[in-house]
Amino acid sequence: MGLFGKKKNLVGLDIGSSSVKAVEMKPGKGDTWQLSTIGLEYLPQEAIVDGQIMDSTSVIDAIQKLFSEYRIKTHDVATAISGSSVIVKKIQLPSMTEQELAESIHWEAEQYIPFDIQEVNLDYQVVDPGGAGGNMDILLVAAKKDKINDYQSVITQAGRNPVVMDVDAFALQNAYEMNYGVEPGRVVAMANIGASQTNINVIRGDTSIFTRDITTIGGNQFTEAIQKDLNVSYEQAENMKQGHGEGEGAESVAGILQAVTEQALVEIQKTFDFFKSTTSEERIDRVVLSGGSARIPGLADAMSERFDSRVEIFNPFQNVTYNPKDFDAEFLEEVGPACAIAVGLAMRKAGE
């Protein structure tokens, strides 16, 4: 705690299933931020499966490598989790005081959470205190304690201090609002396409109205399809997926990517339809793609055609200033979508 209680900056550390990303920023003038550090370290295949840390040594090594290679001095980090051991639900409760809510939330939550309430950490936020019919709308977040402990443990063993634990979808929203602002009434679907899953967070104005993790869609599906159809190694397939393949393979790669894109769009379509049927929203004004697989060739165009909405690639540095001597603009553009969650996490403050 500094003088006057100035809250210290944190390192945003996004532990994904294919890489660990670290971003450090400091507040600039007005609502802007200034980039101090950005780094990315790949993880071995299968180190993290479905959000579960399988090989903690590799993850600890990757975190330590990031901090030493990029000379990050800050010890306090914010990280996030997602996947099947995190539940985000919007619930309605009769209007009550903050204290009444604090006392009854555990009991209320039990009805909505498929885990034993003793096994989860619970958090909630009142989204609309004066909802319909004298009710209040509450966003409920439950995360399994063992999952939180796993993530905290690798960070601690890497010699850092985990002070904020967030959810991927909310970190993404944080980064989005800082870069694109908030437009009341506008419905934006954020799709974060990682290696092994896709997180969807739909926001209206500044409120998250729907979140879902789709564990059947991710960059790995594309890589595995190339690997299988063209009989190449995982590394070669990964390279070809990013559009670095040459020669006769390139056309077949485009065909494979298109086929997997079609399957992915069917799943995303189901999620959007489910969203519309449960929220009475008729439309999605804009789709914003982030994650390491956002730039898969043809994906954004195919989505735009299918959903008849504007689809754009998330630039989490749109409102972030940086010294061009320290950072290469092309590099930032390339890694931007993959670092969106880390940027959102870097905006958090200890004790929030």
KELOMAR-582443 format. One record per residue (C-alpha): residue number from 0; x, y, z. Coordinates in Angstrom, 1 decimal, decimal comma, always signed. Example, Ala and Ser with C-alpha at 12.3 -4.5 7.8 and 13.67 -1.06 7.14 Angstrom:
# KELOMAR-582443
[atom 0; [+12,3; -4,5; +7,8]];
[atom 1; [+13,7; -1,1; +7,1]];
//
This chain:
# KELOMAR-582443
[atom 0; [+0,0; +0,0; +0,0]];
[atom 1; [+1,6; +3,3; -1,1]];
[atom 2; [+1,0; +6,7; +0,4]];
[atom 3; [-2,6; +7,9; -0,2]];
[atom 4; [-3,4; +4,3; -1,0]];
[atom 5; [-2,5; +4,5; -4,7]];
[atom 6; [-3,5; +1,1; -6,1]];
[atom 7; [-0,5; -0,5; -7,8]];
[atom 8; [-0,5; -1,8; -11,4]];
[atom 9; [-0,6; -5,5; -12,0]];
[atom 10; [+0,8; -7,7; -14,7]];
[atom 11; [-2,0; -9,2; -16,8]];
[atom 12; [-1,1; -12,9; -17,1]];
[atom 13; [-3,2; -15,0; -19,5]];
[atom 14; [-2,5; -18,7; -19,1]];
[atom 15; [-4,0; -20,1; -22,3]];
[atom 16; [-3,9; -23,7; -23,5]];
[atom 17; [-1,2; -23,0; -26,2]];
[atom 18; [+0,7; -20,1; -24,7]];
[atom 19; [+1,1; -17,8; -21,7]];
[atom 20; [+0,8; -14,0; -22,4]];
[atom 21; [+2,0; -11,2; -20,1]];
[atom 22; [+1,0; -7,6; -20,5]];
[atom 23; [+2,0; -4,6; -18,3]];
[atom 24; [+0,6; -1,1; -18,8]];
[atom 25; [+0,4; +2,1; -16,9]];
[atom 26; [-2,4; +4,6; -16,9]];
[atom 27; [-1,8; +7,4; -19,4]];
[atom 28; [-3,7; +10,7; -19,9]];
[atom 29; [-7,5; +10,5; -19,7]];
[atom 30; [-8,8; +7,1; -20,4]];
[atom 31; [-5,7; +5,9; -22,2]];
[atom 32; [-3,1; +3,4; -21,1]];
[atom 33; [+0,6; +3,1; -22,0]];
[atom 34; [+2,2; -0,2; -22,8]];
[atom 35; [+5,2; -1,1; -20,8]];
[atom 36; [+5,7; -4,8; -21,6]];
[atom 37; [+4,2; -7,5; -23,7]];
[atom 38; [+5,5; -11,0; -24,0]];
[atom 39; [+4,3; -14,4; -25,2]];
[atom 40; [+5,7; -17,9; -24,4]];
[atom 41; [+4,4; -21,0; -26,1]];
[atom 42; [+3,5; -24,1; -24,0]];
[atom 43; [+4,1; -27,7; -25,0]];
[atom 44; [+1,0; -29,5; -26,5]];
[atom 45; [-1,2; -31,0; -23,8]];
[atom 46; [+0,3; -28,9; -21,0]];
[atom 47; [-3,2; -27,5; -20,4]];
[atom 48; [-6,3; -29,5; -21,6]];
[atom 49; [-9,8; -28,1; -21,3]];
[atom 50; [-8,6; -25,4; -18,9]];
[atom 51; [-7,0; -28,0; -16,6]];
[atom 52; [-3,3; -27,7; -15,9]];
[atom 53; [-1,8; -31,1; -16,8]];
[atom 54; [+1,8; -30,3; -16,8]];
[atom 55; [+2,4; -27,6; -14,1]];
[atom 56; [+6,3; -27,7; -14,5]];
[atom 57; [+6,0; -26,5; -18,1]];
[atom 58; [+3,5; -23,7; -17,1]];
[atom 59; [+5,8; -22,6; -14,2]];
[atom 60; [+8,8; -22,6; -16,6]];
[atom 61; [+6,9; -20,5; -19,2]];
[atom 62; [+5,9; -17,9; -16,6]];
[atom 63; [+9,4; -17,6; -15,2]];
[atom 64; [+10,8; -17,3; -18,7]];
[atom 65; [+8,4; -14,5; -19,6]];
[atom 66; [+9,2; -12,5; -16,5]];
[atom 67; [+13,0; -12,9; -16,8]];
[atom 68; [+13,2; -12,5; -20,6]];
[atom 69; [+11,1; -9,3; -20,6]];
[atom 70; [+12,6; -8,1; -17,3]];
[atom 71; [+9,2; -7,7; -15,6]];
[atom 72; [+9,9; -6,4; -12,1]];
[atom 73; [+6,3; -6,3; -10,9]];
[atom 74; [+5,4; -9,2; -8,7]];
[atom 75; [+1,6; -8,9; -8,4]];
[atom 76; [-0,4; -10,5; -11,2]];
[atom 77; [-4,0; -10,7; -12,4]];
[atom 78; [-5,0; -13,9; -14,2]];
[atom 79; [-8,3; -15,4; -15,5]];
[atom 80; [-9,9; -18,7; -15,9]];
[atom 81; [-12,7; -20,1; -18,1]];
[atom 82; [-14,1; -23,4; -19,2]];
[atom 83; [-16,3; -26,0; -17,6]];
[atom 84; [-15,3; -25,3; -14,0]];
[atom 85; [-16,5; -21,7; -14,3]];
[atom 86; [-20,2; -20,9; -14,4]];
[atom 87; [-21,5; -17,4; -15,2]];
[atom 88; [-25,3; -17,0; -14,9]];
[atom 89; [-27,7; -14,1; -14,8]];
[atom 90; [-30,4; -14,6; -12,2]];
[atom 91; [-33,3; -12,6; -11,0]];
[atom 92; [-34,0; -12,1; -7,3]];
[atom 93; [-36,6; -10,1; -5,5]];
[atom 94; [-35,3; -6,6; -4,7]];
[atom 95; [-33,4; -6,5; -1,4]];
[atom 96; [-30,7; -4,6; +0,4]];
[atom 97; [-27,0; -5,2; -0,1]];
[atom 98; [-26,8; -6,9; +3,3]];
[atom 99; [-29,8; -9,2; +2,7]];
[atom 100; [-28,3; -10,1; -0,7]];
[atom 101; [-24,9; -10,9; +0,9]];
[atom 102; [-26,7; -13,2; +3,4]];
[atom 103; [-28,9; -15,0; +1,0]];
[atom 104; [-26,7; -15,3; -2,2]];
[atom 105; [-25,2; -18,7; -1,2]];
[atom 106; [-28,5; -20,2; -0,7]];
[atom 107; [-29,9; -18,7; -3,9]];
[atom 108; [-26,8; -19,7; -5,9]];
[atom 109; [-27,2; -23,3; -5,0]];
[atom 110; [-30,2; -23,6; -7,2]];
[atom 111; [-28,3; -22,4; -10,3]];
[atom 112; [-24,9; -24,1; -9,9]];
[atom 113; [-24,3; -27,7; -10,9]];
[atom 114; [-21,4; -28,0; -8,4]];
[atom 115; [-21,4; -28,5; -4,6]];
[atom 116; [-21,5; -25,0; -3,2]];
[atom 117; [-18,8; -25,8; -0,7]];
[atom 118; [-16,4; -26,5; -3,7]];
[atom 119; [-16,8; -23,1; -5,3]];
[atom 120; [-15,7; -19,5; -4,9]];
[atom 121; [-18,7; -17,3; -5,5]];
[atom 122; [-18,9; -13,8; -6,7]];
[atom 123; [-21,8; -11,7; -7,8]];
[atom 124; [-22,6; -8,2; -9,2]];
[atom 125; [-25,9; -6,4; -9,2]];
[atom 126; [-26,4; -5,6; -12,9]];
[atom 127; [-29,8; -3,9; -12,6]];
[atom 128; [-31,2; -3,1; -9,1]];
[atom 129; [-34,6; -2,2; -10,6]];
[atom 130; [-35,4; -5,0; -13,0]];
[atom 131; [-38,8; -6,0; -14,2]];
[atom 132; [-41,6; -6,7; -11,6]];
[atom 133; [-39,7; -5,5; -8,6]];
[atom 134; [-36,9; -7,9; -9,2]];
[atom 135; [-33,1; -7,2; -9,4]];
[atom 136; [-30,8; -8,7; -12,1]];
[atom 137; [-27,7; -10,3; -10,7]];
[atom 138; [-24,6; -11,7; -12,5]];
[atom 139; [-23,5; -14,8; -10,6]];
[atom 140; [-20,0; -16,2; -11,1]];
[atom 141; [-18,9; -19,5; -9,5]];
[atom 142; [-15,5; -21,0; -10,0]];
[atom 143; [-14,3; -24,3; -8,6]];
[atom 144; [-11,8; -23,8; -5,8]];
[atom 145; [-9,5; -26,6; -7,0]];
[atom 146; [-9,2; -24,9; -10,4]];
[atom 147; [-8,5; -21,5; -8,9]];
[atom 148; [-5,9; -23,2; -6,6]];
[atom 149; [-4,2; -24,8; -9,6]];
[atom 150; [-3,8; -21,5; -11,3]];
[atom 151; [-2,7; -19,6; -8,2]];
[atom 152; [-0,2; -22,4; -7,4]];
[atom 153; [+1,7; -22,3; -10,7]];
[atom 154; [+1,9; -18,5; -10,4]];
[atom 155; [+3,2; -18,7; -6,8]];
[atom 156; [+5,7; -21,4; -7,7]];
[atom 157; [+6,9; -19,2; -10,5]];
[atom 158; [+7,8; -16,7; -7,8]];
[atom 159; [+4,9; -14,2; -8,4]];
[atom 160; [+1,9; -13,1; -6,4]];
[atom 161; [-1,6; -13,8; -7,8]];
[atom 162; [-3,8; -11,0; -6,4]];
[atom 163; [-6,7; -10,9; -8,9]];
[atom 164; [-8,6; -13,9; -10,3]];
[atom 165; [-10,9; -12,9; -13,2]];
[atom 166; [-13,0; -14,7; -15,8]];
[atom 167; [-11,8; -14,6; -19,4]];
[atom 168; [-15,0; -13,2; -20,8]];
[atom 169; [-14,9; -10,2; -18,3]];
[atom 170; [-11,2; -9,5; -18,9]];
[atom 171; [-12,1; -9,3; -22,6]];
[atom 172; [-15,0; -6,9; -22,0]];
[atom 173; [-12,6; -4,7; -20,0]];
[atom 174; [-10,2; -4,5; -22,9]];
[atom 175; [-13,1; -3,9; -25,3]];
[atom 176; [-14,6; -1,0; -23,4]];
[atom 177; [-11,3; +0,7; -23,0]];
[atom 178; [-10,5; +0,5; -26,7]];
[atom 179; [-13,9; +0,9; -28,3]];
[atom 180; [-15,9; +2,7; -25,6]];
[atom 181; [-19,5; +1,9; -24,5]];
[atom 182; [-22,5; +2,5; -26,7]];
[atom 183; [-25,8; +2,2; -24,8]];
[atom 184; [-28,1; -0,2; -26,5]];
[atom 185; [-25,6; -1,6; -28,9]];
[atom 186; [-25,3; -5,4; -28,8]];
[atom 187; [-21,8; -6,7; -29,3]];
[atom 188; [-20,8; -10,4; -29,4]];
[atom 189; [-17,2; -11,0; -28,4]];
[atom 190; [-15,8; -14,3; -29,6]];
[atom 191; [-12,4; -15,2; -28,2]];
[atom 192; [-11,2; -18,1; -30,2]];
[atom 193; [-8,3; -19,8; -28,3]];
[atom 194; [-6,5; -23,0; -29,1]];
[atom 195; [-8,9; -25,4; -27,3]];
[atom 196; [-12,1; -23,4; -26,7]];
[atom 197; [-14,1; -20,3; -27,7]];
[atom 198; [-15,5; -17,9; -25,2]];
[atom 199; [-18,5; -15,9; -26,2]];
[atom 200; [-19,5; -12,8; -24,2]];
[atom 201; [-22,5; -10,8; -25,5]];
[atom 202; [-22,7; -7,3; -24,1]];
[atom 203; [-25,4; -4,6; -24,4]];
[atom 204; [-23,9; -1,2; -23,6]];
[atom 205; [-21,6; -2,0; -20,7]];
[atom 206; [-23,5; -5,0; -19,4]];
[atom 207; [-22,7; -8,6; -20,1]];
[atom 208; [-26,1; -10,2; -21,0]];
[atom 209; [-24,9; -13,7; -22,1]];
[atom 210; [-21,7; -15,7; -21,8]];
[atom 211; [-20,9; -19,2; -23,0]];
[atom 212; [-17,7; -21,3; -23,4]];
[atom 213; [-17,8; -23,6; -26,5]];
[atom 214; [-15,3; -26,3; -25,9]];
[atom 215; [-15,7; -27,9; -29,3]];
[atom 216; [-14,2; -25,0; -31,2]];
[atom 217; [-10,7; -23,7; -31,1]];
[atom 218; [-7,5; -23,4; -33,2]];
[atom 219; [-6,5; -27,0; -32,4]];
[atom 220; [-9,4; -28,3; -34,5]];
[atom 221; [-8,0; -26,5; -37,6]];
[atom 222; [-4,5; -27,7; -36,9]];
[atom 223; [-5,5; -31,3; -36,3]];
[atom 224; [-7,6; -31,3; -39,5]];
[atom 225; [-4,6; -30,1; -41,6]];
[atom 226; [-2,3; -32,6; -39,8]];
[atom 227; [-4,7; -35,5; -40,5]];
[atom 228; [-5,6; -34,7; -44,1]];
[atom 229; [-2,2; -33,7; -45,3]];
[atom 230; [-0,3; -36,2; -43,1]];
[atom 231; [+2,2; -33,6; -41,7]];
[atom 232; [+3,5; -32,9; -38,1]];
[atom 233; [+1,6; -30,8; -35,7]];
[atom 234; [+4,2; -28,0; -36,0]];
[atom 235; [+4,0; -28,1; -39,8]];
[atom 236; [+0,2; -28,0; -39,6]];
[atom 237; [+0,3; -25,1; -37,2]];
[atom 238; [+2,5; -23,2; -39,6]];
[atom 239; [+0,3; -23,9; -42,6]];
[atom 240; [-2,8; -22,8; -40,6]];
[atom 241; [-1,2; -19,4; -40,1]];
[atom 242; [-0,9; -19,1; -43,9]];
[atom 243; [+2,9; -19,7; -44,0]];
[atom 244; [+2,6; -22,9; -46,1]];
[atom 245; [+3,7; -22,7; -49,7]];
[atom 246; [+3,3; -24,6; -53,0]];
[atom 247; [+0,6; -27,2; -53,8]];
[atom 248; [-0,3; -27,6; -50,1]];
[atom 249; [-1,7; -24,1; -49,9]];
[atom 250; [-4,8; -24,8; -51,9]];
[atom 251; [-5,7; -28,0; -49,9]];
[atom 252; [-5,1; -26,0; -46,7]];
[atom 253; [-7,6; -23,4; -47,7]];
[atom 254; [-10,1; -26,1; -48,4]];
[atom 255; [-9,5; -27,7; -45,0]];
[atom 256; [-9,8; -24,4; -43,2]];
[atom 257; [-13,0; -23,7; -45,0]];
[atom 258; [-14,5; -27,0; -43,9]];
[atom 259; [-13,6; -26,6; -40,3]];
[atom 260; [-14,8; -22,9; -40,4]];
[atom 261; [-18,2; -24,2; -41,6]];
[atom 262; [-18,4; -26,6; -38,5]];
[atom 263; [-17,3; -23,8; -36,2]];
[atom 264; [-19,9; -21,4; -37,6]];
[atom 265; [-22,7; -24,0; -37,0]];
[atom 266; [-21,7; -24,1; -33,3]];
[atom 267; [-21,5; -20,4; -33,0]];
[atom 268; [-24,8; -20,0; -34,8]];
[atom 269; [-26,4; -22,4; -32,2]];
[atom 270; [-25,0; -20,2; -29,4]];
[atom 271; [-26,3; -17,0; -31,0]];
[atom 272; [-29,7; -18,6; -31,6]];
[atom 273; [-29,8; -19,8; -28,0]];
[atom 274; [-28,8; -16,3; -26,9]];
[atom 275; [-31,6; -14,7; -28,9]];
[atom 276; [-34,2; -17,2; -27,6]];
[atom 277; [-33,3; -16,6; -23,9]];
[atom 278; [-32,9; -12,8; -24,0]];
[atom 279; [-35,5; -11,5; -26,4]];
[atom 280; [-32,7; -9,7; -28,3]];
[atom 281; [-33,4; -9,8; -32,0]];
[atom 282; [-30,0; -8,8; -33,3]];
[atom 283; [-26,3; -8,7; -32,8]];
[atom 284; [-24,9; -5,4; -34,1]];
[atom 285; [-21,3; -6,3; -34,2]];
[atom 286; [-19,0; -9,4; -33,8]];
[atom 287; [-15,5; -8,8; -32,5]];
[atom 288; [-13,0; -11,7; -32,9]];
[atom 289; [-10,1; -12,2; -30,6]];
[atom 290; [-7,8; -15,0; -29,5]];
[atom 291; [-4,9; -16,7; -31,1]];
[atom 292; [-7,1; -18,1; -33,8]];
[atom 293; [-9,0; -14,9; -34,8]];
[atom 294; [-6,8; -14,4; -37,8]];
[atom 295; [-7,4; -17,9; -39,4]];
[atom 296; [-7,7; -17,0; -43,1]];
[atom 297; [-11,3; -16,6; -44,3]];
[atom 298; [-12,8; -16,9; -40,8]];
[atom 299; [-13,9; -13,3; -40,3]];
[atom 300; [-15,3; -13,0; -43,8]];
[atom 301; [-17,3; -16,3; -43,5]];
[atom 302; [-18,7; -15,1; -40,2]];
[atom 303; [-19,7; -11,7; -41,6]];
[atom 304; [-21,5; -13,4; -44,4]];
[atom 305; [-23,3; -15,9; -42,2]];
[atom 306; [-24,4; -13,7; -39,4]];
[atom 307; [-25,1; -10,6; -41,5]];
[atom 308; [-23,2; -8,4; -39,0]];
[atom 309; [-20,1; -6,4; -39,0]];
[atom 310; [-17,2; -8,7; -38,0]];
[atom 311; [-13,9; -7,3; -37,0]];
[atom 312; [-10,6; -8,4; -35,5]];
[atom 313; [-10,2; -7,0; -32,0]];
[atom 314; [-7,3; -4,5; -31,7]];
[atom 315; [-6,7; -4,3; -27,9]];
[atom 316; [-4,0; -1,6; -28,4]];
[atom 317; [-6,3; +0,9; -30,3]];
[atom 318; [-6,4; +3,2; -27,2]];
[atom 319; [-3,0; +2,2; -25,9]];
[atom 320; [+0,0; +4,4; -26,4]];
[atom 321; [+3,5; +3,0; -26,7]];
[atom 322; [+7,0; +4,1; -27,5]];
[atom 323; [+7,7; +3,0; -31,2]];
[atom 324; [+11,4; +2,5; -30,2]];
[atom 325; [+10,3; -0,3; -27,8]];
[atom 326; [+7,5; -1,9; -29,7]];
[atom 327; [+7,1; -2,8; -33,4]];
[atom 328; [+3,7; -1,8; -34,7]];
[atom 329; [+3,5; -4,9; -37,0]];
[atom 330; [+4,3; -7,2; -34,1]];
[atom 331; [+1,5; -5,6; -32,0]];
[atom 332; [-1,0; -6,0; -34,8]];
[atom 333; [-0,1; -9,6; -35,2]];
[atom 334; [-0,2; -10,6; -31,5]];
[atom 335; [-3,0; -8,2; -30,6]];
[atom 336; [-6,0; -10,6; -30,8]];
[atom 337; [-4,1; -13,2; -28,8]];
[atom 338; [-3,2; -10,7; -26,1]];
[atom 339; [-6,7; -9,2; -25,6]];
[atom 340; [-7,4; -11,0; -22,4]];
[atom 341; [-4,0; -10,1; -21,0]];
[atom 342; [-4,7; -6,5; -21,8]];
[atom 343; [-8,0; -6,6; -19,9]];
[atom 344; [-6,3; -8,2; -17,0]];
[atom 345; [-3,5; -5,6; -17,0]];
[atom 346; [-6,1; -2,9; -16,4]];
[atom 347; [-7,1; -4,4; -13,1]];
[atom 348; [-6,0; -3,1; -9,7]];
[atom 349; [-5,1; -5,0; -6,6]];
[atom 350; [-7,9; -5,1; -4,1]];
[atom 351; [-10,7; -4,7; -6,7]];
//
